[in-house]
Amino acid sequence: MSVTILPYRSEERLNPKIYLIENKHSVDTVCLHPLTAEKMKIKEGTGSIKFGTQKNTVKIVINAEGDKTNELLLSSNVVKSLRIPLFCEYDLINDQQNLIIGPFIGIVAARHKRDLNKKLNEFSDYLYHYDQIGGAIMVFSLDQVSTNEQTIQGFMYNPASKSWKRGIYHYPSSLHLRIPWFRSRWQRHFESILGDTIFNNFHYNKWSIHKLLMDTPETASHLPETILYTKPSDVLSFLEKHPSAYLKPIDFSRGKGIMKINQLGINDLQVKYTKGKKVFQEALNNEDKINHFLSQHLKPKKYIIQKTINLISKDTSIIDFRIYLTKDYTGDWRYIGIFHKQGKPGQIVSNLFRGGSFEMGLHPLKETLYLSDHEVEEMEDSINKIALKAVKAVENAGVHFANTAIDIGIDTSKKVWIIEIQHCVPGHKGFEETLYYNYLTTIMLYAKKLAGF
């Protein structure tokens, strides 16, 4: 996969990057080199300069004395008012004498400051290809946001030292969320100021996603039969139709809280569940035990009951797949890659956190379904098309969806099933290095597009 720099739009843009120089001898002034002004069709006179959500009226001066073509001189009071870091490399847009410096992208990395410091190295990975992204990239936690002042105490990336510098800044132009989901008050607050430049700023639980996909004809046939749990008798009725089912909490991920239940006879059930990486098994061989167990472990409307799919497996290890999709600099969905997950022998889930393995590719299809290379390619294409239909079904609900990992199952008859859509901080462990950095860069280039660049 290659990452491409966003092409110019209709506005005038300066390329390569520009560097900001503080001018302590002027007030409310922006000074440009004549060649830069000519290239960008900027004229002397009154204009404005915008950074993030802030905008100042300025006097535009064109002067060649000692200035490099890729330098922009800003009066000290403008630098202070905009709270603009001088150590970043910027793009410049001229929109009819309104000069826009950016991009200014915010990454919501944590809810609390105490959790932020240990994550900074991780977010440096997002800027491995900073030369393609550019601009001001700020990482912050929600408890460091002042809604009254509309300022954020966060860490700004310094591309020269490849380090993070703490400071207080105004709001960015776009936000990339790396926390599971916004609390509604934060969502309302930021959207009221930034508009539709925050992606994946929603939370749908497993049941909500299932209903959305069921209402979409292109995806409904790829969903295992599923109902919402309300009472113990729901499980017994479901097992009359399907002798095996999964009980899944609608809000948890990483295989947490999942149980597999098999019907052995009338009022005779076997339940398997995990704690950590261990599998436990219980026999529920009468109605009282069944009702007690289900009432104790399942909260009404907090679990779904889902038909067990006869997934491909190897040596008692179940195998499923995860496909990664993200929007790129054009705003279109891009297929990143597909991985296979193989559960620990005897486990009821394939999740990495439950002892499973995670590797790139579809080669288990050759070993389990005896597919040829050509048939594997056809299967990959089919999975990709089904996944795209699924993400567009979610988008059609009116949310800003731009980054996801979709868990896919393939049964022994080669049918493709949608197991789960990860839209809250999809993980990326197991990526090959080049793909990993390009994937993160693609996400940031989409955030750059949202920021207006």
N, C-alpha and C positions, 0 to 999 in steps of 0.2 A: 504494500500500500504506500502511495506517495502522498505527501502533503503539498498542496499548491497554495501560493500566496494569492490572496483575494485581488482580482483585477480592479482597475480603476472604474469608478462610476462616472456619472456625468459631471460631478463637481470637479473643480481643479484640485489636484493633489500634488504634494511634493514627495519625490522619491530620489535619493535615499532618505534615511531618517534625518530628523533635525534635532539639534541640541539647544537647550534653553540656557541663556546667559542672563544673570541678574544685572540690571543697570541701576546703580545707586544714585545716578545723577539726573534722573528724569522721573516724572510722575504720570501715571495713567497713559503710558506710551508703549507701543510695540514698534521695534525697529527691524527692518528687513534689508537684505542685500538687493540691489536693483535687478540682478539676474533672477533671483528668486521671485521678486515681485512681478517681473515680466512673465516668467514661466507660469505663474499662478494667477495672472491677471488681477493682481492686487494694486489698488491705487492709494495714493496718499489721501489723508483726510480722516474723518470720523468713522469708526467701525466698532466691532466688538470682538472679544475673545472669550471662548467657552472652553471649560475643562470640567468633565463630569457633568454634574447638574448645575454648576455655577457659571455665570456669565457676567462679564464686566464691559462697560463702554470704554473704549480707548481711542487714542490718537495714533493713527498709523503713519509711521515715518519711513521713508526709503532713503537709505544712506549706505555708501560703500566703504566708509572709513574704518579700516581694520576688521571689518566683519567678513566672516566666511559665508559662503552661499548656504551652508547647512546649519547656520546659527541664527537664532531668533533672540533678540534682546528684549527683555521684559522689565519694566520698572519694578522696583522693590515692592511698592505698595500693591501692584498687581499680583506678584508672586505670593505675597502674604495673604491677599484677599482670596485668591483661588486655592491657596494651600497646595500649590503645585510643586512636586519634587523636581529638582533640577538635574538629578543624576540619571534619569530615564532617557530612553531614545524614543522620539515621538514621530508620528505621522501628522501632517498638517493638511487641513481641508479649507478651501476658501469658498464659502457659500454666500456670494454677493456681499463681500466686505465683512462677513461674519467669519472670523477665523476660529476653527475648531481644532484643538490640540488633543491628541489621544492615540490609541484608545485608553480609556480608564475603566478597567475591569475589576470588580470585587469578587472575592471568593469567600463565601460563608463557610468557615472551616469547623466551627464548634459553637456550642451554645454558651460555654463558659471559658473565661480567660485561662483558667488552670489547665484546660485541655489543649490549648492552642500551641504552646511552645514546642511540645513533642511532635507536632505535626508539620512543622515548617520544612523539614528536610523532604518530606513527602511532596509538598507543594512546589519545591524547587524542580521536581521532575516535570511538572506541567510546563516549565519554562526552559526545558532543554533546548528547544528550538526558538528561543526568545527572538532571534533575528527575524523570524517570520511573523511573530506576534507584535513585538514592540510595545511601547506605551507604558502606562503605569498599572502595575498589577498589585493589588492589595489583598492580603489575607487577614481575616478578622473573626472575632467571636461576637455573638449577638449581645452579650452583656456589656460590650464596650461601645455600643451605639447610643448616642444621645439624640433622641427623637426631637427634642425641643430645639437643639442647635443644628440638627441635621449634620452632625459630624460623627466620625468613627475614629477611635483609637485602634490602629492596626499596624500591620507590618507591610512595608512597601519593598518590592524587589529591586535590588541594585544590580543591574546587569554587568557592571564593571567588576565588582567584587564577588558577584554571584552569592550575595547574602541578603538578609532581610533587615530593614531599618525601621524601628518603631517610630511612629509619629501620629499626629492627629490630622485627618483629612476630611474633606467634604465627601458627599455621596458620589459613588461611581456612576457610570452610564449604563452598565449592565452587571448582572449578578449571576454567578455560577454557584449553585448550592451543593455543598458536600456534607450536609447534615440530612438525616432521614426525611424531614419535611418541616415546613414552616408552621409555627403556631399561627392561628388565624390572624391575630393582631399584628404580628410582624408582616405577614403577607399583605394585609390591607394597607399597612403603613408604607411599605416599600413600593407597592404597585401604584399607590396614589401619587408617588413622586416620579418613579422610573417608568411607569407604564408597562408595556408588554416586553420588557427586556430582561425578565427573570425566567429562566427555564427550569422545568421539573419542579415547579413551586406548588405542587399539589400532592395529595395523598389519597390513593385508592387502595382499599384493602382487597384481599383475594376475592371476596364475594362481589364487590363492586366491579372489579375487572371482569370477572366471569359473566356478570349480567351484561356488561358492555359488549363483550365478544359474542355472547349468545344472540344479541340483537343485530349482529352483523352477519348476513348470510355467508360471506366469504370465509368467516372464521368459525362459525357455529359448529360446523361438521368436524372440526379439529379439537373439540373440547370433550373431555370425558364427562359423563353424566355427574352432575353435582347438585346438591341441595344444601340449604342453610340449616344447621342444627338448632332445634328449639327445645327438644325434650328427648329422653331416652328411647321412646317408642319410634322416633324418627330413624334411629340406627337399625332397630330390628326390622322395620318395614323396608328399609333400603336393602338390607341383607337378604330379604326374601327374593329380591330381584337380582342382586349381585352378591355372590358368596364371599367377596372380599372387598374391603373399602379402606380408604385412608381418611383419618380424622385430622384436619389441619386447622390450626388457629388462623383466623383471618388477618391478623396483624403482625405475626412474628415472621422472621426469615431465618436463613441459615439452618433450616431443618429443626428449629426449636419447637417443641411442643407437639410434634407430629406423632401420630399413632397409626398402626396398621391393625385392622380387626378382621378376623376370619371366622366365618360361621362353620362350625363342625357338625352341628345338629340343631334340633329345636332347643332354644334357650341354652345353647352350648357354644360359647365363643372363646376364641383365643386372641389376646391383645398383646401386641409388641410395641414397645416405645423405647426411646433413647434418653439416657442421662449422660451428658458428655459424649464420650465415644463408645459407651457400653450400651448393649441392648438388653432390655428386661422383658420378661414374658409372664403373663398372668392368665390363668384359666378361669373363665366366668361360666360356671356350669349350672346356674339356675337363675331364675328371673330376679330374685332379690340381689344377688351378687352383681348382675348386669346393671340394674337400676342404680345400685349404690356406687359402683365404679364410675359410671357415666355421669351421674349427678355430682360426684366428687371432683372429677377431672375436667368436665366440659361445662362452660358457661353458655347459657342460651344465647343464640345469635352471635356468638364469638368464635364458632367453629363451622367449618363446612364438612360435609360428608361427600367423598369423591370416589367414584368407581376405580378400582385398581386396574391399571393398564398392564397388560402382559408384555412388559418392556424386554428388550433384548438384554441378555446377561452373559456373564462369563464366570464360571467357577463360583456360583452362588452370589456373585457381585452384580448388582443392577447397574445398568449403564444408561445415562441420558446425556443430553447435549445442551450447550449454552451458546447462543449466537449474540454477538455484540453489534449494535447499530447506533450510530450517532449522526447528528446533523453536521454538515461541513460548512465551509465558508460561503457556499452558494445558498445555504438554507435547505438543501435537500438531504434526505436520509442517505447515509453511506454505510455499506456493509463493511465491517471491520474484520471479522473472522469468526470462526466457530471452534468450540472446544468440546471435548468429551469428558464427562465425569464418571468415574467408576467407584462405586461404593465399596466400603470395607466388606469383606465376606460376611454374610449374615445380617448386614445392616439393612434397615428398611428405607434409608435415604442414601443418596450419592454424595451428599454435601461434604465439602472439604473439611468443615469444622467437626464433622462426625467421623473423621478418619478416612475419607475418600481421597481419590487422586484427581488431578485436573491437568489435562494436556491438550495441546492444540491438535485439531484434525478430526476426521471422520473414519480413521482406519479401523476402529472396532466393527464397522459395518462389513468389512471384508471378512473378519474372523467369525462373526456371528450370523450374518445373513448371506455370506459368500458372494458378495457383490464384486463385480469387476471395477476397474478404475473408472471406466465410462459411467457405470451405474452409480458409483459414489458421487461423481460430478453432477449427475442428474439429480441425485438426492439432495446435494448441497444447494443446487439451484431451486429446488422445490421448497426446501426449508426457508431459504432466503425470501422467496415470494410470499410464503405464508406469514413469516415474521413481519414483513412490510405491511401486509394487510392488517395484522394485529395492531401495530403501532399507529396506523392511520385510523383504525377504529377508536383507539383511545383519544387521538387528536381530535376526532370529530365530536367528542364530548365537550369541546371548547376549552381545553387546557393547553398550556404551552409545554409540549413534550419534545425533547431533543436528544435524550441520551438514555439508553436502556440496554439491558441484557435479558434475553428471553430464554427460559428453560423449555427445551423441546424433548419429547419422548418419541421413540420409534418402537413400535411393537413388532412382534415376530412375524406379522403379516405385511410388514413394511409401511404401515400407516403412520403418518406424522401427527403427533398430538402436541397441543400447546399446554404446558404444565403450569407455567407461571411467568408473569412479566415483572421484572425488577426495574422499578422506576425511581426508587429511593436509594441513591448512592450505590449503583452497581459496582461490585468489586472488580479488580483487575489483576489478581494474583495469577501466576502461571504464564503470563505473557512473555513471549520472546522479546529481547531487549529493543530491537528496532521497531517492532510492532507496538510495543508498550509506549515508547516515546512519541511515535507518530499518532497513536490513538489519543493521547493526552493533548497533543498539539492540535488535532482536529477539533476537539472540544473547545479549546481556547480560541481557535480561529472562528468558530461559530459565535462565541461570546464577543469576539472582536467585531463581527458583523452586526450583532445586536447593539454594540456601542456606537455604531455609525461608521465603521471603517471596514 
